């Protein structure tokens, strides 16, 4: 099941976020940076994120009702009427089971319902798994940029879905 996140979901969202970043970016970002990440930082980030009415977080719940994964999005500041899939984190035991795809589709449906014409996503170079998933779902190259993390930088790529109805019709339920 997928639903919008609530304030009381922030603690588990933060844990998923920090644990996922540490694992996913292990060989992409410096260990010093990854080891410095705290759940408290995550809670602050996602509390502030959820307080902004332009932002939305969807959470996936397992059969027991436990949050396993989440997708956060906000308006993309570089293109009008474009939603930015800002963060997608799937717990390891739910990877390769369609949870990430379902969260992307739910975010795309939200975008359409709220008059967005397209949706972007970015990923750090070296996160090949994310790149393959997004491209498989039809996202195409838009641009590259440098992402900054404390005292380090990393190249990132932005992909865009220009045809949200096509994405939803092809990969939705």
mmCIF file of the C-alpha atoms, coordinates in Angstrom:
data_MODEL
# 
_entry.id   MODEL 
# 
loop_
_atom_site.group_PDB 
_atom_site.id 
_atom_site.type_symbol 
_atom_site.label_atom_id 
_atom_site.label_alt_id 
_atom_site.label_comp_id 
_atom_site.label_asym_id 
_atom_site.label_entity_id 
_atom_site.label_seq_id 
_atom_site.pdbx_PDB_ins_code 
_atom_site.Cartn_x 
_atom_site.Cartn_y 
_atom_site.Cartn_z 
_atom_site.occupancy 
_atom_site.B_iso_or_equiv 
_atom_site.pdbx_formal_charge 
_atom_site.auth_seq_id 
_atom_site.auth_comp_id 
_atom_site.auth_asym_id 
_atom_site.auth_atom_id 
_atom_site.pdbx_PDB_model_num 
ATOM 1   C CA . UNK A 1 1   ? 0.000  0.000  0.000   1.00 0.00 ? 1   UNK A CA 1 
ATOM 2   C CA . UNK A 1 2   ? 1.151  3.536  -0.755  1.00 0.00 ? 2   UNK A CA 1 
ATOM 3   C CA . UNK A 1 3   ? -0.103 6.645  1.017   1.00 0.00 ? 3   UNK A CA 1 
ATOM 4   C CA . UNK A 1 4   ? 0.965  10.190 1.758   1.00 0.00 ? 4   UNK A CA 1 
ATOM 5   C CA . UNK A 1 5   ? 3.383  10.543 4.656   1.00 0.00 ? 5   UNK A CA 1 
ATOM 6   C CA . UNK A 1 6   ? 2.286  12.031 7.968   1.00 0.00 ? 6   UNK A CA 1 
ATOM 7   C CA . UNK A 1 7   ? 4.280  13.844 10.640  1.00 0.00 ? 7   UNK A CA 1 
ATOM 8   C CA . UNK A 1 8   ? 4.529  10.721 12.776  1.00 0.00 ? 8   UNK A CA 1 
ATOM 9   C CA . UNK A 1 9   ? 6.196  8.880  9.847   1.00 0.00 ? 9   UNK A CA 1 
ATOM 10  C CA . UNK A 1 10  ? 9.268  11.142 9.940   1.00 0.00 ? 10  UNK A CA 1 
ATOM 11  C CA . UNK A 1 11  ? 11.327 8.990  12.312  1.00 0.00 ? 11  UNK A CA 1 
ATOM 12  C CA . UNK A 1 12  ? 11.142 5.876  10.122  1.00 0.00 ? 12  UNK A CA 1 
ATOM 13  C CA . UNK A 1 13  ? 11.532 7.911  6.909   1.00 0.00 ? 13  UNK A CA 1 
ATOM 14  C CA . UNK A 1 14  ? 14.717 9.405  8.379   1.00 0.00 ? 14  UNK A CA 1 
ATOM 15  C CA . UNK A 1 15  ? 16.097 5.994  9.298   1.00 0.00 ? 15  UNK A CA 1 
ATOM 16  C CA . UNK A 1 16  ? 15.393 4.603  5.819   1.00 0.00 ? 16  UNK A CA 1 
ATOM 17  C CA . UNK A 1 17  ? 16.956 7.718  4.272   1.00 0.00 ? 17  UNK A CA 1 
ATOM 18  C CA . UNK A 1 18  ? 20.190 7.671  6.286   1.00 0.00 ? 18  UNK A CA 1 
ATOM 19  C CA . UNK A 1 19  ? 20.653 3.884  6.062   1.00 0.00 ? 19  UNK A CA 1 
ATOM 20  C CA . UNK A 1 20  ? 19.970 3.948  2.321   1.00 0.00 ? 20  UNK A CA 1 
ATOM 21  C CA . UNK A 1 21  ? 22.397 6.813  1.659   1.00 0.00 ? 21  UNK A CA 1 
ATOM 22  C CA . UNK A 1 22  ? 25.155 5.062  3.603   1.00 0.00 ? 22  UNK A CA 1 
ATOM 23  C CA . UNK A 1 23  ? 24.665 1.855  1.615   1.00 0.00 ? 23  UNK A CA 1 
ATOM 24  C CA . UNK A 1 24  ? 23.925 3.264  -1.843  1.00 0.00 ? 24  UNK A CA 1 
ATOM 25  C CA . UNK A 1 25  ? 26.719 5.832  -1.872  1.00 0.00 ? 25  UNK A CA 1 
ATOM 26  C CA . UNK A 1 26  ? 29.372 3.690  -0.142  1.00 0.00 ? 26  UNK A CA 1 
ATOM 27  C CA . UNK A 1 27  ? 31.766 3.733  -3.096  1.00 0.00 ? 27  UNK A CA 1 
ATOM 28  C CA . UNK A 1 28  ? 30.539 7.040  -4.518  1.00 0.00 ? 28  UNK A CA 1 
ATOM 29  C CA . UNK A 1 29  ? 30.892 9.497  -1.617  1.00 0.00 ? 29  UNK A CA 1 
ATOM 30  C CA . UNK A 1 30  ? 33.672 9.603  1.013   1.00 0.00 ? 30  UNK A CA 1 
ATOM 31  C CA . UNK A 1 31  ? 33.244 7.404  4.099   1.00 0.00 ? 31  UNK A CA 1 
ATOM 32  C CA . UNK A 1 32  ? 33.851 10.436 6.344   1.00 0.00 ? 32  UNK A CA 1 
ATOM 33  C CA . UNK A 1 33  ? 30.794 12.137 4.909   1.00 0.00 ? 33  UNK A CA 1 
ATOM 34  C CA . UNK A 1 34  ? 28.610 9.011  5.041   1.00 0.00 ? 34  UNK A CA 1 
ATOM 35  C CA . UNK A 1 35  ? 29.659 8.222  8.608   1.00 0.00 ? 35  UNK A CA 1 
ATOM 36  C CA . UNK A 1 36  ? 28.812 11.777 9.683   1.00 0.00 ? 36  UNK A CA 1 
ATOM 37  C CA . UNK A 1 37  ? 25.132 11.387 8.707   1.00 0.00 ? 37  UNK A CA 1 
ATOM 38  C CA . UNK A 1 38  ? 22.775 11.133 11.672  1.00 0.00 ? 38  UNK A CA 1 
ATOM 39  C CA . UNK A 1 39  ? 19.139 10.188 12.099  1.00 0.00 ? 39  UNK A CA 1 
ATOM 40  C CA . UNK A 1 40  ? 18.585 13.557 13.813  1.00 0.00 ? 40  UNK A CA 1 
ATOM 41  C CA . UNK A 1 41  ? 19.768 15.322 10.636  1.00 0.00 ? 41  UNK A CA 1 
ATOM 42  C CA . UNK A 1 42  ? 17.367 13.176 8.640   1.00 0.00 ? 42  UNK A CA 1 
ATOM 43  C CA . UNK A 1 43  ? 14.475 13.984 10.962  1.00 0.00 ? 43  UNK A CA 1 
ATOM 44  C CA . UNK A 1 44  ? 15.173 17.722 10.677  1.00 0.00 ? 44  UNK A CA 1 
ATOM 45  C CA . UNK A 1 45  ? 15.394 17.515 6.873   1.00 0.00 ? 45  UNK A CA 1 
ATOM 46  C CA . UNK A 1 46  ? 12.184 15.524 6.401   1.00 0.00 ? 46  UNK A CA 1 
ATOM 47  C CA . UNK A 1 47  ? 10.205 17.464 9.011   1.00 0.00 ? 47  UNK A CA 1 
ATOM 48  C CA . UNK A 1 48  ? 11.026 20.713 7.196   1.00 0.00 ? 48  UNK A CA 1 
ATOM 49  C CA . UNK A 1 49  ? 10.316 19.057 3.842   1.00 0.00 ? 49  UNK A CA 1 
ATOM 50  C CA . UNK A 1 50  ? 6.874  17.890 4.904   1.00 0.00 ? 50  UNK A CA 1 
ATOM 51  C CA . UNK A 1 51  ? 6.013  21.313 6.359   1.00 0.00 ? 51  UNK A CA 1 
ATOM 52  C CA . UNK A 1 52  ? 6.257  22.851 2.864   1.00 0.00 ? 52  UNK A CA 1 
ATOM 53  C CA . UNK A 1 53  ? 2.828  22.548 1.219   1.00 0.00 ? 53  UNK A CA 1 
ATOM 54  C CA . UNK A 1 54  ? 4.423  22.303 -2.250  1.00 0.00 ? 54  UNK A CA 1 
ATOM 55  C CA . UNK A 1 55  ? 6.245  19.111 -1.270  1.00 0.00 ? 55  UNK A CA 1 
ATOM 56  C CA . UNK A 1 56  ? 4.825  15.603 -0.948  1.00 0.00 ? 56  UNK A CA 1 
ATOM 57  C CA . UNK A 1 57  ? 6.190  12.356 0.434   1.00 0.00 ? 57  UNK A CA 1 
ATOM 58  C CA . UNK A 1 58  ? 4.628  9.003  -0.401  1.00 0.00 ? 58  UNK A CA 1 
ATOM 59  C CA . UNK A 1 59  ? 5.402  5.981  1.768   1.00 0.00 ? 59  UNK A CA 1 
ATOM 60  C CA . UNK A 1 60  ? 5.111  2.286  0.939   1.00 0.00 ? 60  UNK A CA 1 
ATOM 61  C CA . UNK A 1 61  ? 3.796  0.023  3.694   1.00 0.00 ? 61  UNK A CA 1 
ATOM 62  C CA . UNK A 1 62  ? 4.273  -3.742 3.888   1.00 0.00 ? 62  UNK A CA 1 
ATOM 63  C CA . UNK A 1 63  ? 1.464  -6.155 4.767   1.00 0.00 ? 63  UNK A CA 1 
ATOM 64  C CA . UNK A 1 64  ? 2.026  -5.480 8.481   1.00 0.00 ? 64  UNK A CA 1 
ATOM 65  C CA . UNK A 1 65  ? 1.602  -1.718 7.949   1.00 0.00 ? 65  UNK A CA 1 
ATOM 66  C CA . UNK A 1 66  ? 5.296  -0.899 8.441   1.00 0.00 ? 66  UNK A CA 1 
ATOM 67  C CA . UNK A 1 67  ? 6.860  1.789  6.246   1.00 0.00 ? 67  UNK A CA 1 
ATOM 68  C CA . UNK A 1 68  ? 9.474  0.187  4.018   1.00 0.00 ? 68  UNK A CA 1 
ATOM 69  C CA . UNK A 1 69  ? 10.272 2.878  1.475   1.00 0.00 ? 69  UNK A CA 1 
ATOM 70  C CA . UNK A 1 70  ? 9.454  6.423  0.413   1.00 0.00 ? 70  UNK A CA 1 
ATOM 71  C CA . UNK A 1 71  ? 9.470  8.892  -2.465  1.00 0.00 ? 71  UNK A CA 1 
ATOM 72  C CA . UNK A 1 72  ? 9.672  12.651 -1.903  1.00 0.00 ? 72  UNK A CA 1 
ATOM 73  C CA . UNK A 1 73  ? 8.930  15.265 -4.540  1.00 0.00 ? 73  UNK A CA 1 
ATOM 74  C CA . UNK A 1 74  ? 8.663  19.004 -4.984  1.00 0.00 ? 74  UNK A CA 1 
ATOM 75  C CA . UNK A 1 75  ? 8.315  21.490 -7.827  1.00 0.00 ? 75  UNK A CA 1 
ATOM 76  C CA . UNK A 1 76  ? 11.380 21.534 -10.085 1.00 0.00 ? 76  UNK A CA 1 
ATOM 77  C CA . UNK A 1 77  ? 12.718 25.059 -9.999  1.00 0.00 ? 77  UNK A CA 1 
ATOM 78  C CA . UNK A 1 78  ? 14.300 24.970 -13.477 1.00 0.00 ? 78  UNK A CA 1 
ATOM 79  C CA . UNK A 1 79  ? 11.222 24.011 -15.531 1.00 0.00 ? 79  UNK A CA 1 
ATOM 80  C CA . UNK A 1 80  ? 7.688  25.326 -15.103 1.00 0.00 ? 80  UNK A CA 1 
ATOM 81  C CA . UNK A 1 81  ? 5.009  22.756 -14.312 1.00 0.00 ? 81  UNK A CA 1 
ATOM 82  C CA . UNK A 1 82  ? 7.596  20.051 -13.684 1.00 0.00 ? 82  UNK A CA 1 
ATOM 83  C CA . UNK A 1 83  ? 7.706  17.919 -10.530 1.00 0.00 ? 83  UNK A CA 1 
ATOM 84  C CA . UNK A 1 84  ? 11.091 16.839 -9.179  1.00 0.00 ? 84  UNK A CA 1 
ATOM 85  C CA . UNK A 1 85  ? 11.332 13.336 -7.702  1.00 0.00 ? 85  UNK A CA 1 
ATOM 86  C CA . UNK A 1 86  ? 13.749 14.550 -5.083  1.00 0.00 ? 86  UNK A CA 1 
ATOM 87  C CA . UNK A 1 87  ? 14.385 11.358 -3.160  1.00 0.00 ? 87  UNK A CA 1 
ATOM 88  C CA . UNK A 1 88  ? 13.536 7.693  -3.631  1.00 0.00 ? 88  UNK A CA 1 
ATOM 89  C CA . UNK A 1 89  ? 14.694 5.190  -1.027  1.00 0.00 ? 89  UNK A CA 1 
ATOM 90  C CA . UNK A 1 90  ? 13.655 1.539  -0.932  1.00 0.00 ? 90  UNK A CA 1 
ATOM 91  C CA . UNK A 1 91  ? 14.628 -0.671 2.009   1.00 0.00 ? 91  UNK A CA 1 
ATOM 92  C CA . UNK A 1 92  ? 17.009 -3.460 0.871   1.00 0.00 ? 92  UNK A CA 1 
ATOM 93  C CA . UNK A 1 93  ? 14.538 -6.283 1.515   1.00 0.00 ? 93  UNK A CA 1 
ATOM 94  C CA . UNK A 1 94  ? 11.993 -4.588 -0.781  1.00 0.00 ? 94  UNK A CA 1 
ATOM 95  C CA . UNK A 1 95  ? 14.355 -3.840 -3.661  1.00 0.00 ? 95  UNK A CA 1 
ATOM 96  C CA . UNK A 1 96  ? 13.733 -5.620 -6.976  1.00 0.00 ? 96  UNK A CA 1 
ATOM 97  C CA . UNK A 1 97  ? 10.100 -6.215 -5.959  1.00 0.00 ? 97  UNK A CA 1 
ATOM 98  C CA . UNK A 1 98  ? 8.477  -3.312 -7.806  1.00 0.00 ? 98  UNK A CA 1 
ATOM 99  C CA . UNK A 1 99  ? 8.223  -1.008 -4.786  1.00 0.00 ? 99  UNK A CA 1 
ATOM 100 C CA . UNK A 1 100 ? 10.415 1.717  -6.310  1.00 0.00 ? 100 UNK A CA 1 
ATOM 101 C CA . UNK A 1 101 ? 8.487  1.543  -9.572  1.00 0.00 ? 101 UNK A CA 1 
ATOM 102 C CA . UNK A 1 102 ? 5.179  1.785  -7.689  1.00 0.00 ? 102 UNK A CA 1 
ATOM 103 C CA . UNK A 1 103 ? 6.396  4.876  -5.822  1.00 0.00 ? 103 UNK A CA 1 
ATOM 104 C CA . UNK A 1 104 ? 7.530  6.482  -9.095  1.00 0.00 ? 104 UNK A CA 1 
ATOM 105 C CA . UNK A 1 105 ? 4.137  5.780  -10.691 1.00 0.00 ? 105 UNK A CA 1 
ATOM 106 C CA . UNK A 1 106 ? 2.292  7.161  -7.639  1.00 0.00 ? 106 UNK A CA 1 
ATOM 107 C CA . UNK A 1 107 ? 4.428  10.315 -7.829  1.00 0.00 ? 107 UNK A CA 1 
ATOM 108 C CA . UNK A 1 108 ? 3.714  10.634 -11.568 1.00 0.00 ? 108 UNK A CA 1 
ATOM 109 C CA . UNK A 1 109 ? -0.037 10.267 -10.895 1.00 0.00 ? 109 UNK A CA 1 
ATOM 110 C CA . UNK A 1 110 ? 0.223  12.986 -8.250  1.00 0.00 ? 110 UNK A CA 1 
ATOM 111 C CA . UNK A 1 111 ? 2.062  15.186 -10.760 1.00 0.00 ? 111 UNK A CA 1 
ATOM 112 C CA . UNK A 1 112 ? -0.682 14.779 -13.355 1.00 0.00 ? 112 UNK A CA 1 
ATOM 113 C CA . UNK A 1 113 ? -3.459 15.358 -10.815 1.00 0.00 ? 113 UNK A CA 1 
ATOM 114 C CA . UNK A 1 114 ? -1.736 18.598 -9.812  1.00 0.00 ? 114 UNK A CA 1 
ATOM 115 C CA . UNK A 1 115 ? -1.233 19.933 -13.342 1.00 0.00 ? 115 UNK A CA 1 
ATOM 116 C CA . UNK A 1 116 ? 2.450  19.135 -13.751 1.00 0.00 ? 116 UNK A CA 1 
ATOM 117 C CA . UNK A 1 117 ? 3.364  18.310 -17.330 1.00 0.00 ? 117 UNK A CA 1 
ATOM 118 C CA . UNK A 1 118 ? 6.589  16.460 -16.665 1.00 0.00 ? 118 UNK A CA 1 
ATOM 119 C CA . UNK A 1 119 ? 8.726  14.969 -13.908 1.00 0.00 ? 119 UNK A CA 1 
ATOM 120 C CA . UNK A 1 120 ? 12.469 14.947 -13.315 1.00 0.00 ? 120 UNK A CA 1 
ATOM 121 C CA . UNK A 1 121 ? 14.773 12.846 -11.169 1.00 0.00 ? 121 UNK A CA 1 
ATOM 122 C CA . UNK A 1 122 ? 18.490 13.090 -10.489 1.00 0.00 ? 122 UNK A CA 1 
ATOM 123 C CA . UNK A 1 123 ? 21.046 10.539 -9.376  1.00 0.00 ? 123 UNK A CA 1 
ATOM 124 C CA . UNK A 1 124 ? 24.702 10.557 -8.462  1.00 0.00 ? 124 UNK A CA 1 
ATOM 125 C CA . UNK A 1 125 ? 27.014 9.171  -11.123 1.00 0.00 ? 125 UNK A CA 1 
ATOM 126 C CA . UNK A 1 126 ? 27.971 5.702  -10.071 1.00 0.00 ? 126 UNK A CA 1 
ATOM 127 C CA . UNK A 1 127 ? 24.462 4.846  -8.863  1.00 0.00 ? 127 UNK A CA 1 
ATOM 128 C CA . UNK A 1 128 ? 24.006 2.614  -11.890 1.00 0.00 ? 128 UNK A CA 1 
ATOM 129 C CA . UNK A 1 129 ? 21.023 0.753  -10.430 1.00 0.00 ? 129 UNK A CA 1 
ATOM 130 C CA . UNK A 1 130 ? 18.991 3.963  -10.138 1.00 0.00 ? 130 UNK A CA 1 
ATOM 131 C CA . UNK A 1 131 ? 20.003 5.096  -13.613 1.00 0.00 ? 131 UNK A CA 1 
ATOM 132 C CA . UNK A 1 132 ? 18.907 1.786  -15.163 1.00 0.00 ? 132 UNK A CA 1 
ATOM 133 C CA . UNK A 1 133 ? 15.542 1.803  -13.361 1.00 0.00 ? 133 UNK A CA 1 
ATOM 134 C CA . UNK A 1 134 ? 14.724 5.377  -14.390 1.00 0.00 ? 134 UNK A CA 1 
ATOM 135 C CA . UNK A 1 135 ? 15.764 4.791  -18.000 1.00 0.00 ? 135 UNK A CA 1 
ATOM 136 C CA . UNK A 1 136 ? 13.853 1.504  -18.130 1.00 0.00 ? 136 UNK A CA 1 
ATOM 137 C CA . UNK A 1 137 ? 10.763 3.470  -17.074 1.00 0.00 ? 137 UNK A CA 1 
ATOM 138 C CA . UNK A 1 138 ? 11.336 5.904  -19.950 1.00 0.00 ? 138 UNK A CA 1 
ATOM 139 C CA . UNK A 1 139 ? 13.181 8.829  -18.365 1.00 0.00 ? 139 UNK A CA 1 
ATOM 140 C CA . UNK A 1 140 ? 15.588 10.542 -20.782 1.00 0.00 ? 140 UNK A CA 1 
ATOM 141 C CA . UNK A 1 141 ? 18.704 12.635 -20.279 1.00 0.00 ? 141 UNK A CA 1 
ATOM 142 C CA . UNK A 1 142 ? 18.185 16.327 -19.459 1.00 0.00 ? 142 UNK A CA 1 
ATOM 143 C CA . UNK A 1 143 ? 21.493 17.598 -18.039 1.00 0.00 ? 143 UNK A CA 1 
ATOM 144 C CA . UNK A 1 144 ? 24.370 17.119 -15.605 1.00 0.00 ? 144 UNK A CA 1 
ATOM 145 C CA . UNK A 1 145 ? 25.313 19.153 -12.555 1.00 0.00 ? 145 UNK A CA 1 
ATOM 146 C CA . UNK A 1 146 ? 27.723 19.092 -9.640  1.00 0.00 ? 146 UNK A CA 1 
ATOM 147 C CA . UNK A 1 147 ? 26.176 18.091 -6.316  1.00 0.00 ? 147 UNK A CA 1 
ATOM 148 C CA . UNK A 1 148 ? 27.867 19.288 -3.124  1.00 0.00 ? 148 UNK A CA 1 
ATOM 149 C CA . UNK A 1 149 ? 28.054 17.294 0.111   1.00 0.00 ? 149 UNK A CA 1 
ATOM 150 C CA . UNK A 1 150 ? 29.916 19.131 2.856   1.00 0.00 ? 150 UNK A CA 1 
ATOM 151 C CA . UNK A 1 151 ? 33.515 19.289 1.616   1.00 0.00 ? 151 UNK A CA 1 
ATOM 152 C CA . UNK A 1 152 ? 33.108 17.047 -1.392  1.00 0.00 ? 152 UNK A CA 1 
ATOM 153 C CA . UNK A 1 153 ? 31.385 17.197 -4.742  1.00 0.00 ? 153 UNK A CA 1 
ATOM 154 C CA . UNK A 1 154 ? 30.027 14.574 -7.114  1.00 0.00 ? 154 UNK A CA 1 
ATOM 155 C CA . UNK A 1 155 ? 28.625 14.633 -10.609 1.00 0.00 ? 155 UNK A CA 1 
ATOM 156 C CA . UNK A 1 156 ? 24.900 14.082 -10.920 1.00 0.00 ? 156 UNK A CA 1 
ATOM 157 C CA . UNK A 1 157 ? 22.627 13.541 -13.891 1.00 0.00 ? 157 UNK A CA 1 
ATOM 158 C CA . UNK A 1 158 ? 19.052 14.774 -14.323 1.00 0.00 ? 158 UNK A CA 1 
ATOM 159 C CA . UNK A 1 159 ? 16.586 12.672 -16.295 1.00 0.00 ? 159 UNK A CA 1 
ATOM 160 C CA . UNK A 1 160 ? 13.083 13.713 -17.317 1.00 0.00 ? 160 UNK A CA 1 
ATOM 161 C CA . UNK A 1 161 ? 9.788  12.031 -18.069 1.00 0.00 ? 161 UNK A CA 1 
ATOM 162 C CA . UNK A 1 162 ? 8.122  14.305 -20.623 1.00 0.00 ? 162 UNK A CA 1 
ATOM 163 C CA . UNK A 1 163 ? 5.031  12.132 -21.127 1.00 0.00 ? 163 UNK A CA 1 
ATOM 164 C CA . UNK A 1 164 ? 3.543  11.248 -17.739 1.00 0.00 ? 164 UNK A CA 1 
ATOM 165 C CA . UNK A 1 165 ? 0.376  9.595  -19.124 1.00 0.00 ? 165 UNK A CA 1 
ATOM 166 C CA . UNK A 1 166 ? 2.594  7.245  -21.150 1.00 0.00 ? 166 UNK A CA 1 
ATOM 167 C CA . UNK A 1 167 ? 4.651  6.374  -18.051 1.00 0.00 ? 167 UNK A CA 1 
ATOM 168 C CA . UNK A 1 168 ? 1.517  5.695  -16.007 1.00 0.00 ? 168 UNK A CA 1 
ATOM 169 C CA . UNK A 1 169 ? -0.307 3.738  -18.722 1.00 0.00 ? 169 UNK A CA 1 
ATOM 170 C CA . UNK A 1 170 ? 2.701  1.603  -19.591 1.00 0.00 ? 170 UNK A CA 1 
ATOM 171 C CA . UNK A 1 171 ? 3.941  0.798  -16.078 1.00 0.00 ? 171 UNK A CA 1 
ATOM 172 C CA . UNK A 1 172 ? 0.997  1.488  -13.770 1.00 0.00 ? 172 UNK A CA 1 
ATOM 173 C CA . UNK A 1 173 ? -1.296 -1.268 -12.538 1.00 0.00 ? 173 UNK A CA 1 
# 
